[in-house]
Amino acid sequence: MKTYRVEEMAGDQVVAYHVANAHAPWEAAQKVTGKDVLARRDEHFWVRVTDEGNRAIYKYAFRLDAPDCL
């Protein structure tokens, strides 16, 4: 497992900071937030994950389920 720094973001502002051990960066984001994540586009609320070993940065957004429409 690798160690990741996981930052919950609102725009460019860090609103929460965590450290997590996981096999992949998206797993670290999900482990910390308790929510499913997808690759980020331009969402206001998002998660920045940094691999503490190689300093690679990954960006994720929270997965939002579509409302049930009948």
Backbone as JSON, one array per atom type, in Angstrom:
{
  "sequence": "MKTYRVEEMAGDQVVAYHVANAHAPWEAAQKVTGKDVLARRDEHFWVRVTDEGNRAIYKYAFRLDAPDCL",
  "N": [[0.83, -1.19, 0.0], [0.3, 2.3, -0.56], [1.03, 5.59, 0.75], [-1.13, 8.32, 0.95], [-1.87, 11.8, 0.7], [-4.83, 13.33, 1.34], [-6.96, 15.8, 0.34], [-9.83, 17.59, 0.92], [-11.63, 19.75, -1.1], [-12.91, 23.06, -1.75], [-13.49, 24.76, -4.38], [-10.52, 26.44, -4.8], [-9.74, 26.22, -2.21], [-8.59, 24.47, 0.61], [-10.54, 22.44, 2.62], [-10.55, 20.3, 4.32], [-8.21, 17.9, 5.58], [-6.46, 14.88, 5.23], [-4.68, 11.79, 5.89], [-4.12, 8.8, 4.2], [-3.79, 5.27, 3.77], [-3.63, 3.28, 0.94], [-4.25, 1.2, -1.99], [-4.57, 2.49, -4.4], [-4.94, 5.86, -5.69], [-7.64, 6.77, -6.0], [-8.94, 5.01, -4.32], [-8.0, 5.85, -1.84], [-9.21, 8.38, -1.71], [-11.93, 7.65, -1.63], [-11.96, 6.13, 0.69], [-11.39, 8.02, 2.71], [-13.42, 10.0, 2.39], [-15.77, 8.57, 2.29], [-17.39, 8.43, 0.13], [-18.27, 7.69, -3.3], [-16.04, 8.36, -6.01], [-15.15, 10.16, -9.02], [-13.21, 11.02, -11.95], [-12.16, 14.4, -11.88], [-13.66, 17.3, -13.36], [-14.65, 20.26, -13.63], [-15.77, 20.73, -11.16], [-16.98, 22.34, -8.18], [-16.77, 21.36, -5.55], [-14.41, 19.08, -4.6], [-11.79, 16.52, -4.58], [-8.41, 16.44, -3.79], [-5.71, 14.36, -4.28], [-2.59, 13.37, -3.2], [0.21, 11.48, -3.96], [2.36, 10.42, -1.59], [4.85, 9.29, -2.02], [5.85, 9.63, -4.75], [4.96, 12.15, -5.3], [2.92, 12.62, -7.13], [-0.09, 14.1, -8.32], [-3.57, 13.74, -8.04], [-6.91, 14.29, -9.15], [-10.23, 14.36, -8.09], [-13.82, 14.14, -8.26], [-16.9, 14.16, -6.43], [-19.1, 11.48, -6.89], [-22.26, 11.88, -8.15], [-25.45, 10.65, -7.86], [-28.04, 10.26, -10.24], [-31.25, 11.72, -9.85], [-34.23, 9.85, -9.09], [-36.46, 9.6, -11.65], [-39.69, 9.43, -12.75]],
  "CA": [[0.0, 0.0, 0.0], [0.98, 3.59, -0.59], [0.48, 6.63, 1.62], [-1.65, 9.44, 0.19], [-2.44, 12.97, 1.36], [-6.15, 13.55, 0.74], [-7.47, 17.12, 0.7], [-11.16, 17.92, 0.43], [-11.5, 21.1, -1.63], [-14.03, 23.89, -2.2], [-12.76, 25.63, -5.3], [-9.08, 26.31, -4.56], [-9.53, 26.25, -0.76], [-8.61, 23.2, 1.33], [-11.48, 22.49, 3.74], [-10.23, 19.19, 5.22], [-6.95, 17.25, 5.22], [-6.34, 13.54, 5.82], [-3.65, 10.9, 5.35], [-4.71, 7.47, 4.07], [-3.04, 4.22, 3.1], [-4.49, 2.58, -0.02], [-3.55, 0.65, -3.15], [-4.71, 3.42, -5.52], [-5.36, 7.18, -5.19], [-9.1, 6.88, -5.89], [-9.34, 4.26, -3.13], [-7.72, 6.73, -0.7], [-10.26, 9.41, -1.7], [-13.17, 7.03, -1.19], [-11.78, 5.7, 2.09], [-11.45, 9.2, 3.57], [-14.69, 10.74, 2.28], [-16.92, 7.68, 2.39], [-18.22, 8.63, -1.06], [-17.69, 7.3, -4.58], [-15.44, 9.49, -6.73], [-14.86, 10.07, -10.44], [-12.23, 12.03, -12.37], [-12.69, 15.77, -11.77], [-13.66, 18.2, -14.51], [-14.59, 21.62, -13.09], [-16.66, 20.77, -10.01], [-16.56, 23.23, -7.1], [-16.35, 20.51, -4.44], [-13.62, 18.0, -5.17], [-10.78, 15.93, -3.7], [-7.05, 16.39, -4.35], [-4.97, 13.27, -3.65], [-1.17, 13.42, -3.53], [1.01, 10.3, -3.61], [3.47, 10.9, -0.76], [6.11, 8.74, -2.51], [6.35, 10.25, -5.99], [4.38, 13.5, -5.35], [1.92, 12.74, -8.19], [-1.34, 14.67, -7.84], [-4.77, 13.23, -8.7], [-8.06, 15.13, -8.84], [-11.48, 13.61, -8.17], [-15.06, 14.79, -7.85], [-17.84, 13.23, -5.84], [-20.08, 10.92, -7.83], [-23.63, 12.23, -7.8], [-26.42, 9.79, -8.52], [-29.16, 10.97, -10.84], [-32.5, 11.51, -9.1], [-35.19, 8.95, -9.71], [-37.49, 10.33, -12.38], [-40.68, 8.54, -13.36]],
  "C": [[0.87, 1.24, 0.0], [0.31, 4.54, 0.39], [0.09, 7.83, 0.76], [-2.1, 10.56, 1.12], [-3.73, 13.28, 0.62], [-6.69, 14.88, 1.26], [-8.85, 17.31, 0.08], [-11.15, 19.41, 0.09], [-12.86, 21.73, -1.91], [-13.39, 24.95, -3.08], [-11.28, 25.39, -5.12], [-8.73, 26.25, -3.08], [-9.6, 24.84, -0.17], [-9.55, 23.34, 2.52], [-11.28, 21.35, 4.73], [-9.01, 18.47, 4.67], [-6.85, 15.92, 5.95], [-5.13, 12.83, 5.22], [-4.27, 9.51, 5.33], [-3.74, 6.52, 3.39], [-4.0, 3.45, 2.21], [-3.64, 2.06, -1.17], [-3.56, 1.63, -4.33], [-5.22, 4.76, -4.98], [-6.87, 7.32, -5.06], [-9.61, 6.1, -4.69], [-9.1, 5.1, -1.87], [-8.8, 7.8, -0.58], [-11.57, 8.84, -1.18], [-13.11, 6.62, 0.28], [-11.97, 6.88, 3.05], [-12.83, 9.85, 3.57], [-15.92, 9.86, 2.5], [-17.87, 7.8, 1.21], [-17.5, 8.1, -2.29], [-17.15, 8.53, -5.28], [-15.22, 9.13, -8.19], [-13.78, 11.1, -10.76], [-12.89, 13.41, -12.36], [-12.64, 16.48, -13.12], [-13.54, 19.63, -13.97], [-15.52, 21.8, -11.89], [-16.1, 21.68, -8.91], [-16.07, 22.44, -5.89], [-15.65, 19.29, -5.01], [-12.57, 17.54, -4.18], [-9.44, 15.9, -4.44], [-6.28, 15.33, -3.56], [-3.53, 13.33, -4.14], [-0.49, 12.15, -3.05], [2.23, 10.8, -2.85], [4.82, 10.39, -1.25], [6.67, 9.49, -3.71], [5.78, 11.64, -6.24], [3.4, 13.71, -6.51], [0.61, 13.23, -7.59], [-2.49, 14.16, -8.7], [-5.95, 14.08, -8.24], [-9.34, 14.35, -9.09], [-12.65, 14.48, -7.74], [-15.96, 13.73, -7.24], [-18.83, 12.76, -6.9], [-21.47, 11.25, -7.32], [-24.57, 11.33, -8.57], [-27.55, 10.64, -9.08], [-30.42, 10.71, -10.02], [-33.42, 10.56, -9.85], [-36.3, 9.77, -10.36], [-38.42, 9.32, -13.04], [-41.74, 9.33, -14.06]]
}
